[in-house]
Amino acid sequence: MQKAITAGELSAERFASYQKLQREMAYSSLNSRELENEKIKRMFGSKHEMKQMLKHLKQ
């Protein structure tokens, strides 16, 4: 993909849009708890890492 973007065959915006649609499709079949867990995983890597970040911010 990076080669196609660099060569001008694919715009970075188009690729970002494709990635967003892929996430939306993956989320469409999840219940609310699973959806929240997936978002946490995407943002922090895991719930444990999220808790560590929050603990660090409180200090």
Residue pairs with C-beta under 8 A, 6 or more apart in sequence:
1 10
1 15
4 10
5 11
5 12
5 15
23 42
26 38
27 35
27 38
30 38
37 47
40 46
40 47
40 50
41 47
43 50
44 50
44 53
